């Protein structure tokens, strides 16, 4: 029997750095052994702006995770994000030549190589080329073409690419701390893997990961990723808006957002219309109008959701999202987020947390860790010891940058 | 039988004869900078009343103005004297201008020679059938009201004779140099930027393009650049190497006159010209334009030009030119997004609200690029600066927007989506009153 395999996921977030140590079980689930968190410095909008400060925080988080899980961390799976990531769908055709009309494994591999080499901006690198469907001589929706007959094989890929230098920066930052980076994945993809069930993917789902610095999104249609991206606006912007609008410190703004903030305009029942802040010395300080607070948050989130909606609509897949919106990420915990998303996208919306894993509940029920857990899952699926998953075959050839090897 | 005259077919508009004239002290200094940066086929002429300054000029051709009127001295800041001095030298100027297709006049307004002579010079060039492009710098405010007023008068006068008028305010230049840089460096830096602008515009006019930009496009992109208070946006960058397209664009956007690309958001017409050696790929151009599109408003009209110039070798260059409509000089430090007029009423109907404000900004700037009715207001400012400040007083809330624009994200790359800077709080962009 395959040995259980230890994998470590690292997400360098704008507000916090999380490390999750997990064990990949042979049945395809992930058992969480421990996690480490550290408040992050030197990261803005999901990208590293101070490598030294960020490195320090990464070390802190790694140490905590090592202590909790009793594992020495030598290799990590790294999640990256940032507004520079872009995605598009690409179709690669290949002719089946010669006498044989049967499609063989090599043809599929050729297609995958083609997808990885498809042209993107020169300063960018492809980080994921995710296989969507095959089609043979115009017959669409073929899942596994090997062994079938045909003269022209085509495959559709979802290509995600981002700035080479910025991806390298994240990798270098981690390497300087110590661990080796095994694989790099786009955060949105990881979050979606963590929170969605296969049914939801098939029905069509929108996953929005509202993090500290970015809002990452992925749209699944018919079980495959059709659209993904990152908007460099996140919880940090909410805090900054509040601190500007209410003239309070950033730290106070964040606390206020978490304890009192709500992104809906309708007043909630049973709460005071005004909030009195305590100042440093514990005396009563500023009085804040709840309506003002909520309005600032509301317009910001409404804008974010509307930008996403427009992008999805432009891709023409808004109507194909059947299962609804799944919100995750730290800032999604702000009150009223799901309701607001439901109104704007006009479909059911819910807060989602990681599925199919075991371990301490706080870890997988916390939306902040969705990305890290998703990374674990991606890691366990790409782990060659984990046989038995048909998905593996696909994954082996599918993701991830080879550039840092 | 029809024979092709090779001489003729080569003498395409590529062979525009371009003359760059530096008029007065400031103009001559700028001309020196342009000459040392390379004229690239244009001819340069320096004209000044001050014979000592004229002697120092690097220009191959020099015209001494006002031999009788000023006797080789300066005008002492008197435009009338400058006018008379230029008039005196009319004949020699006419000879020099003979046959020029485009005349670039670099002039510093506010003093005597420049303010007085520019109009005559422009008129003369125009009468000889040349297109006239004027680069005018306006004096620092600290040089005194009188100089500012002289400059404004001169500006109003030359506007009629110029096909294209591009204004740079010296006050804005101060933001381009470091606090600790000496005066010398400061002036050198601003001359450097202006020289780049002049050189790239001459190059635009001269170069044969694959996608040709004509004089008309140039003037539409720069429409309004000469209005008082209007802002000429200019960026130029060149680079070599594998990432040259994005590097060149980054350099161009870094130009202080573009305020790191922030200012392009409000520009209604933008001219982009890409030039490079024979190996420029379509892919590079596409990349560059996609990247640029992120910095500009979706409603903006783009005049795109591309040229292949074998002399450029491995280099790829990009020039961005645009004009931002008139805005009161007083509020110049307020970035363009802050001059969005207060919305009439603010029911939150944001599904359209986003788009609407977007349009409003553009419409507003578009309207204000050709507002003859705005100018008298501006000029009537005269001595009544106090009343002006009083008028703006109730708009206090807008003034405070200035530091807001940056805030936590001041030093990070701006997040511009659909022409909006998302780092600025949404409620400010939607103009929602909080209380």
Interface residues (C-beta under 8 A of the other chain):
Chain A: X44 X45 X49 X83 X119 X121 X122 X123 X231 X232 X233 X236 X237 X239 X240 X241 X243 X244 X245 X250 X265 X289 X292 X295 X296 X298 X299 X300 X302 X303 X306 X307
Chain B: X242 X243 X245 X246 X283 X284 X287 X290 X291 X348 X350 X351 X354 X404 X407 X408 X409 X412 X413 X415 X417 X418 X422 X423 X425 X426 X427 X428 X430 X432 X434 X435
